[in-house]
Amino acid sequence: MGRQEQPLDADGGPLALFALELRELRRQAGSPPYRRLAASTNYSASTLAEAAAGRRLPSDAVLAAFVTACGGDPVGWERRRVETHRLITEPPAAKEEGGGASAEPPADQVPGPRDREGGGASAEPPADQVPGPRDPGGPGSRAAILPRVLGSLAAAVLVLVFQACVPGDSAAPGVVVATVDRGPLRGPERWLRPGTDIPAQYRDLIVEAGTGCPEPEVTPTLIAAILKAESGFDPNLSDPAKDEYGIARWTPRVLRNYLPADRQGTVPNPPFTAEDSILAVGRMLCAIAPELRGIQGDPELNLAAAYETATWVVRNHDTARLATIQTYLDRVGENLQRYRPLSSG
């Protein structure tokens, strides 16, 4: 007989409530032993049991396996996971001044971007209800991103702190914040090399999108490199066959999840503004970056690969899938070299 699960209090917070609901799903499925669930998934019984233990949120892939094995809707559950992560990581200042509504889209270990080939719930972000880029379906764990609470002094201070710890600036002793000396450069030139083909009207947006995240690999340079590879900076791009639109090739149901929280109630209709598209790229990259920590390879290109496919593709080193986007990754790599600011030294 399997070990009984530790009791959880429904009033113990978002994480406990999520675990209780997951246990209820299993109960409705007839309370199958975790060993039986493991037999129908690629995960061990202990991994599946941990998903409902209430100690931490499961990854997108584990959740999808658990829910599918219990006859649930993985898309709907992925949305719950993303929202739960937002609730447990949202800074106190954001909660006090506007709750989740004014804070930016969830960040954490959630779905990677589009995964144009499908791949199931663990491959692309939740359909109509969950975050992800264009159809970045392959969710990962959403990293906690810096919520932008308009009018919130606390949030403004946090942004200034993050922007202060950028390449070339001083940081706490022993903390390495960059490998490239940006010198005394100011404004967009501090982040994006001047004289390149990055349209002037998008530079400030790209800088904003790339400097509001604490993850070091999420930078304006990376966002510019991805936008160039995706659309050549064409805000009017339209590819109905793939359901991708705009400067970042967003799929409507995925973009929805990376818009400000108060706009996630409905799926947006293209065309998308450059502002919505570019800022959403920064939010999504920040959300999936923690899911790729410690993965071999170049951190920036890993993020670009996850944006184009799904975080699990990168985590699992799915060579067959990655081979199909090698040309794309080569373009991103070339763009990174072209757009990275030159050292003033």
N, C-alpha and C positions, 0 to 999 in steps of 0.2 A: 504494500500500500504506500502510495506516495506521501511525501511530507505535506502537511497542511500549510496553506499560505498564512502568513502573518496577517492579523486583522488590521484594517485601515479605517481611519476616521474620515467620513465624507466631508467633515468640516476642516480637514487637515490641509486644505489648500488645493490649487489646481492640479498638482502632480498626483496627489492622493486620489482625487476625484477621477482623473484620467485612468489610473490603475483600477479603480473600482468598476468603472464602466467597462474596461477591458475584461475584467473577471466576469462581469455580468454577461457579456457577449459569449464567453466560453460556457457559462452556465446554461444559457439559452440553447447552446449547441449540444447540450446533454452532458456537460462537464467531462469531455474526453480527457484522459490522462495526457500529460505533456509528452510522454513517450510516444503516444499514438499521434499527436500533432507533429512531433519531430519526424515521424516516419513519412509524413506527407509533405515535408518541407526540407530545405537545405540547412536547417539549424538544429542544434542540439536541444534536448528537453530543458536543460538548465538555462540556455539562452532565451527560450520562449517563456519560461517561468519568470525570468528576471524582467521581461517586458511588462509583466503585470504585478511586479513586486512593489512598485511605488517609490523606488529609490532614485530612479532617473528615467528620462524618456527613452524609449527604444529608438533605434535608427529607423529610417523610413523603410528599409528593406525588411528588417525583422518585423516591424509592425504589419507590413503588407502580408508577410507570410503567416503571421499569427491570425490576422483578421480573415484572410482567405480560407485558412484551414478551418475556421469556425463559421464559415458561411456568411461573413460580414462584407460590407462595402469598403474596400481598401481606400478608395478615393475620399469618401466621407471621413474615414478615420484619419487619413493623412491631414485633412484640414483641422481636425480636432488636435492632432499632435502639434501642428504649427501654432495654432492659437494658444495651446497650453504653454508652449515654449515661450511665446511672447509674454504671457501673463507671469511666468516665473522668472523672467529675465528683465522685464521692464524696470528701469530705474525708478526709485521711489518718487523722485520729483515729477516724473511723467505721470505716475498714477495719481498723485495728488492734484496735479494741475489739469488733467484732461482725461485721465483714464486711458484705456486702450484706443479710444477713437481718434485722438489727435496724434498719437504716436505713430511712427512709421511702421510699415509692414514688418511682420515677425522676422526675426533673424534666428538662426540657430542651426540645427543640423537638418535642414530639410532638403527637399527636392532640388535636384540640379535642374538645369534649364530645360531645354526642350526635348531632347531625345526624340527626334523626328520619326524614328522608326517604331515608336511605341514602346514596348517593353514592359507593359503592365504598370501597376500602381507604384512599384518601387522604382520604375524607370523614369516616369514623368510625373510632374507635380500634379496635384489634385486637379481634376477637371475644372468644373465651374466654381469650385469653392476654395481652391488652394493656390498658394503662391508658387510662382516659378516664372521664368522668362517667357520665351515665346512658346515653347512647348517643352520647356526644359523639363520635361517630365522627370528625369531621373533625379529625384530628390536626394538630399543628403541630410545632414543634421544642420539645422540652421544655426549659424553662429550668432551670438548676440550682437545685433547691430546697434549703432547709436541712434536712438529714436530722435526725430526732429520734432520737437513740440514747439509749434509756433508760439512766440510770445513767452516762452519759458526761459527765464534767466538761467536756471540750472542747466538746461540743455545747451544753451548758448555757451556757458562756461565750459561744458564738456567738449564742445566742438573746438573751442579755442585751445583746450589742452591737447586734443588730438593733433590739431594743426601745428601746435608748438613742437611736438615730438616728431618732426619730419626730417628728411634728409638734410643734413647741414646744421641742424639746430642742436642745442644741448639737451641731454636726457639724464635720467637718474644714473648714478654711478653703476657701471657694469651692465647697463642696458644698451644693446646695439640697436639703433633704430634705422640704419640704412647703410648701404655699402657704396653709395655714390655721393660725392661731395657736391651739393647744389650751390654752395657758396652764397653770395649775397643776393642771388636772384629773388625777385619779388613778383607777385601777381602770377598769372598763368605761366609765365616764363620759368617760374620756379619749379613747375611740375611738367611742363610740356615744352619741348625744344621749339624755339621760334623759327620761322622760315620754312615750316613743313606744310603739308597739304591739309592740316586740320583746319576746317573752316573757322574763321574768327568768331562767328556768331555762336559756336558751340563750345568754345574753349572754357568759358566760365562754368557752364553746366557740367562739363566733363571734370573740371577741377572740383566742383561741389560734390559730384557723385563719387569721386575717388578719394576725398579727404574726410568724409564723414564716418569712416569705418575704422575700428581699432586694429583690424587684421592687416599686418604690414604688407602683404602681397597685393592688397586691393589699393591700387593707385590710379591717378588720372592717366598715367602712361598706359597702363594695362587696359583701361576702359577705352581709350582712344584707339589702341591697337585692335581691340575686338570690334569696335564700330566700323573701322576701316575694312576689316576682313569680312564683316557681315554684309555691309551695304555700300561701302565706298562713301560713307557719310551722306547717303541719299535718304532724306526724310520722307520721301514719297514712294519709297520702294513698296511694291505690292506683288505678292506671290500667292494668289488664292489657292493654287494647287497644293501648296504646303501650309496654307493658312498662316502665313507669316507676313508682317507688315512693318513698315517704318524703318528708321535708321538703325534699329537694333534687331530687326526681324522678330518681333514679338508675335506670339500666338495669343489671340485675345484672352482666352480662358486662363492663360498662364500670367500674362501681364497683370491681370486683375489682382493677383495676389501680391504684387510688388508695388501697387499704387498705395497712396496714403490710406490708412486703415478706414477712414470714413468714406472711401470710394470703392471699397472692396465688395460692396453688396451686389453689384451687377457686373456682368461681363462687358467690358468696353467695346465699342464698335470702331473699326478703323475708318479713316486714317487716324493715327496716333500722333500727338504732338512730339516734337523732339525733346521737350522738357520732360514729359512723362516717361518717354522711352529711355532716355539717358540716365535719369535719376534712378529708374527702376533697375537698370543694369548694376549700378553701384550697390543697391539694396540686396539684389540677388547674390552677387559675388560675395558680399559680406556674410550673407546667410549660409552659404555653402562652404566658405573657406575653412571653418573649423573641422568639417567633415573630412578634409584632405590633409590635415596636419600629420606630418610624419610619413606621408606617402613619397616614395622615391620619385626622383625627377625634378624638373624645374617647377617651383611653386606657382609661378605665373602661368606657365603653359598648362599645368595641371588644372588650374582654374578655368582657363579658356576651353580646355577639353571637356570639363564638366558642364560648362555653359552650353557647349555645342551638343553634348550627348546627355550624360547624367553622372552624378557623383559616383554611383556604384561602378560605373564603367571604369573610372580612373582608379578607384580603390581596389578593384579586382584585377586591374591590369588586363582588361579585356582586349588583348592585342588585335583580334579580328575587327572589333568595332573601332578601335583607335586607328587602325590602318586606314579605315575609310575616311577619316578626317585629317590625315597627315598633311595634305596640301593646305588645308585650313590652318593647321597649327604652324606650318612653315610661314604662312603669310603673317600670322599673329607675331611670331618670333621676329620676322623682318621689321614689322611695324614697331615693335618694342625698341629695337635698335635705332630706328629712325626718329622716334618721338621722345626718347629719353633725353632729358636735359644734359648738356655737356658740363663737365666739372669746371668750375671757375678756376680750379688750381692748374 
